Amino acid sequence: MNPLPKKEPSPLHWLLLWRAPGVGAKLFHRLLEHFDTPERVFEADREELRSVGVSRPDTLQSLLDPEEGAVIPDLEWLEQPGSHLLTFHSENYPPLLRQLPDPPPLLFIKGDPTLLGTPQLAIVGSRSPSPGGAETAFEFARHLSACGLTITSGLALGIDAAAHRGALQGQGSTIAVMGTGLDRVYPATHRELAHEIAECGALVSELPIGTLPAKANFPRRNRIIAGLSLGTLVVEAAIHSGSLITARLAGEQGKEVFAIPGSIHNPLARGCHRLIREGAKLVETGEDILEELAGVIPSAIENGHAAEQPAATPVELDREYTRLLEIMGHDPVTVDTLVDRSGLTTEEVSSMLLVLELQDHVASMPGGLYSRVDKRT
């Protein structure tokens, strides 16, 4: 194991303590409070460790006789370009994250660690969004990123990925908080996206190198997403969506919660509607978010949205196509429904839908449904 530069304290004991069986964030901080440093934890005897609440035999054994080989993967990863480790004692540990009742003792970072201290907005939502929902997440992230907010999400399929991509398109920054070790990408289809985020933003995890995806890891990830951010925006979420956990955690932390409403017939809108009933801010444009955060973000961001607001470039449609869009309404519909409403033939409706889809006015959905695409930023 190659030592770190002398100007930085060795992370060895931090990593050993974090990898010890039975040591979670709460016990880690209890030990830090009592012993001041991880090094002193490993100097304690059995009775002193027990007096602080260490009772599991395997935990006691790992603290009394640590296996330094266990942290070799972490130390080797840290030698790679762009790899960083922040400890709870680091000066640039994110201030908002310190306020959590169980802040991560360690943060593994691939990319720019300074981004963790910038004003952030979390954007989360369904892993299987409608085309319109994914487009909305992309456009909100693109616009708000261009205004100076760092967009934070969880690298999941659907809304998370759309938010990261939108932020990258907006020439701003994005942070992906992961539920695995940073040597893993989950889902694997997001390897290229993760690489791009590491180059232009930051990948973050509290989990040691080599940690595989596990269901229990993702609520832990969600608390970090909410903890880093000034507010959380939910874009399409079913009633039992994990995104609602992130929103709940944000609310418990005293952060702003935003939700985009949708059709009462869309199951993916029900989670957002519940949040709105419970006090989340109803959002229709990016400006709604900037106005709500005006008191807690720098004036450069607060006042920047007017100049950055993207200009709409309307496309003229023939009267028949405009009428078909009006007939569609804002709920997903089938071709047969449009035939009944319009009096046109199936062939005519299908042909018009193809044209509208090519012009990004309509999106096809699973089950033979079509919906209008409304860009709201």
Sequence and secondary structure as in RCSB ss.txt:
>XXXX:A:sequence
MNPLPKKEPSPLHWLLLWRAPGVGAKLFHRLLEHFDTPERVFEADREELRSVGVSRPDTLQSLLDPEEGAVIPDL
EWLEQPGSHLLTFHSENYPPLLRQLPDPPPLLFIKGDPTLLGTPQLAIVGSRSPSPGGAETAFEFARHLSACGLT
ITSGLALGIDAAAHRGALQGQGSTIAVMGTGLDRVYPATHRELAHEIAECGALVSELPIGTLPAKANFPRRNRII
AGLSLGTLVVEAAIHSGSLITARLAGEQGKEVFAIPGSIHNPLARGCHRLIREGAKLVETGEDILEELAGVIPSA
IENGHAAEQPAATPVELDREYTRLLEIMGHDPVTVDTLVDRSGLTTEEVSSMLLVLELQDHVASMPGGLYSRVDK
RT
>XXXX:A:secstr
     TTS   HHHHHHHHSTT  HHHHHHHHHHHSSHHHHTT  HHHHHHTT   HHHHHHHHS  GGGGHHHH
HHHTSTTEEEEETT TTS HHHHTSSS  SEEEEEE GGGGGS EEEEEE SS  HHHHHHHHHHHHHHHHTT E
EEE   TTHHHHHHHHHHHTTS EEEE SS TT  SSGGGHHHHHHHHHHSEEEESS TT    TTHHHHHHHHH
HHH SEEEEES  TT THHHHHHHHHHTT EEEE    TT GGGHHHHHHHHTT EE SSHHHHHHHTTTTS HH
HHTTHHHH          HHHHHHHHHHTTS EEHHHHHHHH   HHHHHHHHHHHHHTTSEEEETTTEEEE   
  
